[in-house]
Amino acid sequence: MKKRYIVYLGALSAFIVIGFIWWFLFAPSYLQFAPKGEYISQSASPNDDYIVKIYRSSGGATTPFAIRGEVTYTKKVFNKRKNIYWNYPQETAKVKWVNNKTVNISGHILNVKKDTFNANDVDN
């Protein structure tokens, strides 16, 4: 009985370790963990395949606002969403579509299918 308990405990531990390793290495961009924020506006692509929604996030009384941009793929069955923009500090954002797959968010030009902008990744 003791051996069986040890085997089960070892298997569970291995499963947890492998799960965390997979999550850190293969999970989508850490922009997925950006705070949700308060909805500000949205803009649809010229062909209505994508919608970019802009949210303002507050870290509290002593920190400035941040802007989060989320793209929604409207032609997918489940309207897949992905964070593509995170800028701190920023209080407002302007969204303008360059073409059907390229958006300009406050001067940052992004292809909604493959690009992301995270102010934390920019070298100052």
Contacts in CASP RR format, 6 or more apart in sequence:
PFRMAT RR
TARGET T0000
AUTHOR 0000-0000-0000
METHOD contacts of the structure
MODEL  1
MKKRYIVYLGALSAFIVIGFIWWFLFAPSYLQFAPKGEYISQSASPNDDY
IVKIYRSSGGATTPFAIRGEVTYTKKVFNKRKNIYWNYPQETAKVKWVNN
KTVNISGHILNVKKDTFNANDVDN
28 82 0 8 1.000
29 83 0 8 1.000
29 116 0 8 1.000
29 118 0 8 1.000
31 83 0 8 1.000
31 84 0 8 1.000
31 86 0 8 1.000
31 116 0 8 1.000
31 118 0 8 1.000
32 82 0 8 1.000
32 83 0 8 1.000
34 57 0 8 1.000
34 66 0 8 1.000
34 68 0 8 1.000
34 83 0 8 1.000
34 86 0 8 1.000
35 57 0 8 1.000
35 59 0 8 1.000
35 66 0 8 1.000
35 68 0 8 1.000
36 55 0 8 1.000
36 57 0 8 1.000
36 68 0 8 1.000
37 55 0 8 1.000
37 56 0 8 1.000
37 57 0 8 1.000
37 58 0 8 1.000
37 68 0 8 1.000
38 55 0 8 1.000
38 56 0 8 1.000
38 57 0 8 1.000
38 58 0 8 1.000
39 53 0 8 1.000
39 54 0 8 1.000
39 55 0 8 1.000
40 54 0 8 1.000
40 55 0 8 1.000
40 56 0 8 1.000
40 67 0 8 1.000
40 92 0 8 1.000
40 93 0 8 1.000
41 53 0 8 1.000
41 54 0 8 1.000
41 93 0 8 1.000
41 95 0 8 1.000
42 51 0 8 1.000
42 52 0 8 1.000
42 53 0 8 1.000
42 54 0 8 1.000
43 51 0 8 1.000
43 52 0 8 1.000
43 54 0 8 1.000
43 95 0 8 1.000
43 96 0 8 1.000
43 97 0 8 1.000
43 103 0 8 1.000
44 50 0 8 1.000
44 51 0 8 1.000
44 74 0 8 1.000
45 51 0 8 1.000
45 52 0 8 1.000
45 97 0 8 1.000
45 100 0 8 1.000
45 101 0 8 1.000
45 103 0 8 1.000
45 112 0 8 1.000
46 97 0 8 1.000
46 99 0 8 1.000
46 100 0 8 1.000
47 100 0 8 1.000
48 74 0 8 1.000
49 73 0 8 1.000
49 74 0 8 1.000
49 75 0 8 1.000
49 100 0 8 1.000
49 101 0 8 1.000
50 71 0 8 1.000
50 72 0 8 1.000
50 73 0 8 1.000
50 74 0 8 1.000
50 100 0 8 1.000
50 101 0 8 1.000
50 103 0 8 1.000
50 112 0 8 1.000
51 71 0 8 1.000
51 72 0 8 1.000
51 74 0 8 1.000
52 69 0 8 1.000
52 70 0 8 1.000
52 71 0 8 1.000
52 72 0 8 1.000
52 84 0 8 1.000
52 85 0 8 1.000
52 95 0 8 1.000
52 103 0 8 1.000
52 105 0 8 1.000
52 112 0 8 1.000
53 69 0 8 1.000
53 70 0 8 1.000
53 71 0 8 1.000
53 72 0 8 1.000
54 67 0 8 1.000
54 68 0 8 1.000
54 69 0 8 1.000
54 93 0 8 1.000
54 95 0 8 1.000
54 105 0 8 1.000
55 67 0 8 1.000
55 68 0 8 1.000
55 69 0 8 1.000
55 70 0 8 1.000
56 65 0 8 1.000
56 66 0 8 1.000
56 67 0 8 1.000
56 68 0 8 1.000
56 91 0 8 1.000
56 92 0 8 1.000
57 65 0 8 1.000
57 66 0 8 1.000
57 67 0 8 1.000
57 68 0 8 1.000
58 65 0 8 1.000
58 66 0 8 1.000
59 65 0 8 1.000
59 66 0 8 1.000
63 89 0 8 1.000
64 88 0 8 1.000
64 89 0 8 1.000
64 90 0 8 1.000
64 91 0 8 1.000
65 89 0 8 1.000
65 90 0 8 1.000
65 91 0 8 1.000
66 86 0 8 1.000
66 87 0 8 1.000
66 88 0 8 1.000
66 89 0 8 1.000
66 90 0 8 1.000
66 119 0 8 1.000
67 85 0 8 1.000
67 86 0 8 1.000
67 87 0 8 1.000
67 88 0 8 1.000
67 90 0 8 1.000
67 91 0 8 1.000
67 92 0 8 1.000
67 93 0 8 1.000
67 105 0 8 1.000
67 106 0 8 1.000
68 83 0 8 1.000
68 85 0 8 1.000
68 86 0 8 1.000
69 83 0 8 1.000
69 84 0 8 1.000
69 85 0 8 1.000
69 86 0 8 1.000
69 93 0 8 1.000
69 105 0 8 1.000
70 81 0 8 1.000
70 82 0 8 1.000
70 83 0 8 1.000
70 84 0 8 1.000
70 85 0 8 1.000
71 81 0 8 1.000
71 82 0 8 1.000
71 84 0 8 1.000
71 103 0 8 1.000
71 112 0 8 1.000
72 79 0 8 1.000
72 80 0 8 1.000
72 81 0 8 1.000
73 79 0 8 1.000
73 80 0 8 1.000
73 81 0 8 1.000
73 82 0 8 1.000
83 116 0 8 1.000
84 110 0 8 1.000
84 112 0 8 1.000
84 115 0 8 1.000
84 116 0 8 1.000
84 117 0 8 1.000
85 93 0 8 1.000
85 105 0 8 1.000
85 108 0 8 1.000
85 110 0 8 1.000
85 116 0 8 1.000
85 117 0 8 1.000
86 117 0 8 1.000
86 118 0 8 1.000
86 119 0 8 1.000
86 120 0 8 1.000
87 93 0 8 1.000
87 106 0 8 1.000
87 108 0 8 1.000
87 117 0 8 1.000
87 119 0 8 1.000
88 119 0 8 1.000
88 120 0 8 1.000
90 106 0 8 1.000
90 119 0 8 1.000
93 105 0 8 1.000
93 106 0 8 1.000
94 104 0 8 1.000
94 105 0 8 1.000
94 106 0 8 1.000
94 107 0 8 1.000
95 103 0 8 1.000
95 104 0 8 1.000
95 105 0 8 1.000
96 103 0 8 1.000
96 104 0 8 1.000
97 103 0 8 1.000
97 104 0 8 1.000
98 104 0 8 1.000
98 109 0 8 1.000
101 111 0 8 1.000
101 112 0 8 1.000
101 113 0 8 1.000
102 109 0 8 1.000
102 110 0 8 1.000
102 111 0 8 1.000
102 112 0 8 1.000
103 109 0 8 1.000
103 110 0 8 1.000
103 112 0 8 1.000
104 110 0 8 1.000
105 117 0 8 1.000
108 117 0 8 1.000
110 116 0 8 1.000
110 117 0 8 1.000
END
